[in-house]
Amino acid sequence: MELTDDKQSLINVEVAHGTPEKQLIISLKVPQGTTASEAIELSNIVEEFPAINLQKDIIGIFSKPLDGKSRPSPEEYVLEEKDRVEIYRPLIIDPKAARLERADKKKNSRTQAKVKGKSK
C-alpha cells in the first residue's frame, strides 16, 4: 500500500502496543480503505516490539477485539478517521486471580503487622 497517492484522501489513525516497560502509540496518515492489519504493517511497530506475534496476539479497535466472529477480522476491518488499532499482549495471569493474590498479600501483611505490634 502506497502513502503517496495524492488522489486518495488520507485519514488519521493510531497503532498502539505496550508492555510493562514500554508503551507506544504511533500516529499515521493512511489512505481511506486501509485495514487494521495494513496499518500495523505501515506503522513498523513490530520493529519496536519484536515479541508481537500477529498470528496469535489479539488486535482490537478501542478495546473491542477484532475477532472475525462478532466483529470483522483485522484483515477485514477498514479503518475510520481517528481509529486506534491496539495490539494486546497475552495475559500472564487471569485478572481475577491477580486481584485475589493482591488481596491475600495485603491481608497477610496486615496480619504480620498486628503480630509484630503485639510482640513489643
N, C-alpha and C positions, 0 to 999 in steps of 0.2 A: 504494500500500500504506500503510495507516494503522498507526501505532505505539500508538494509544490504546485499542485494543480490549482491555478488561480480561479478557474471557472467553478470549482466546487467550494461551497461555503464551509467554513470551519466552525467547530463547536469547542467549548472549553470543558475539559474533563480532568479528573484526578485519578491516579493509581496509588493505592496505599497498602503498606505492609508494615508490620512491626514485630519486634522480639522484645524480651525484657531489657535488652541492652540498647536497642536502636529502633527508632520509628522513622518512617519516611513517607511523605506524600509528594508525589511528582505531578505537577500541573502540566497539562498538554493541550495543544490545539490540534484536533484531529478532524478529518473530513466527515461530514454527515454520512451516516451509513456505516461507520466504524463499529465493530463488535467489541465486547468486553475483552475477548481473547486478543484481538488485534491491538487494542490499547495497551495491554500488558506487554506485548511484544515491542511496541513502539517506545514504551517508557524505559526499557532496558533495566527494569527493577530487579530482574533475576541476577544481574551482574552485581548488584549491591547486596543481595541476599541469596547466595548460592544454594542454601538449604531449601528454597522454594521448589516444590515438586508440582508442576501444573497438572499432572495427571492424577494426583491424589489430593492436593490441597483444595479446600472449598473456596470458591470465588463467589462474591456477592456484590450487590449494589446497596449501599447504605444499610448494612446489617441484614439484608434479605438475600439468602443464598440463591444462586442461580443453579438449580438442581436438575433441570431438564425434565422435571415432572410437573410441579405446580407452577413453576416459572421456567422460562427458556434456559438453555444451557449457555455457558459463556461464549461459545462459538455462534450461538443464535441471537443472543441479546444485542440489539442495536442501541448504542448509547444515545442519550439525550443530553442537551446542554446542562452542564454542571453536575452530571452524574459522577459519583466516586466509586471506582472499581476497587474492591477490597479483597486481598488475598489473606485468608485466615490460616494461621498455623494450627497444627493439631494440638488438642488438649493433652497435657501430660497427666492430669488428674481431673476427675469429674468435679465440677464446681461445687456440688452438694457435699461431696466427700472432703473437699478442701475447706469448706466452711466448718464442717464438723471437726476436722482436725485442728483448725484455729481455735474453735470454742473449747476443745479439750485442753489445748496448751494453755489458754487463758485461765481456765478453771484450775488446772494443776499449779500454775504459778501463783494464783491466789491462795490455794491450799498450803503451798510451801511457805508463802509469806506469813500466813497465820501461824503455822507451826513454829517458824523461826521467832515470831513475836512472842509466843508463849514460853519459849525455852529461855528467855532472858531473865 
